[in-house]
């Protein structure tokens, strides 16, 4: 199983920006599709963004489209989530996840088999 460690969360005012990072262990990172999900209190885990193994395909939830950007650096075994124009409703614990099967963009929790511990993002109004 791949180990994933998120960082970059914090407290930011509405309209601000944060960049989350997710560092992965192992030498086969470049073959994984990667995704970001978030979990807010009293809500189910929600898909945020995903990227294919090469970075050539990305997909976003409608709620973040145009504000968030997912990217990856396979040389550094790291995936990023750039979050701009943050809103209070973006407040959640953000998790990165790895799909080691197809390498293609995946949008449901069931398609991912490795998860990080999460990083808290809090957006104040």
Beta strands, then each sheet from edge to edge (+ up, - down):
strand 1: 4-7
strand 2: 10-13
strand 3: 18-24
strand 4: 33-39
strand 5: 46-51
strand 6: 58-60
strand 7: 68-73
strand 8: 78-83
strand 9: 92-99
strand 10: 114-115
strand 11: 119-124
sheet 1: 1+ 3- 8+ 7-
sheet 2: 2+ 11+ 9- 4+ 5- 6+
sheet 3: 2+ 11+ 9- 10+
end
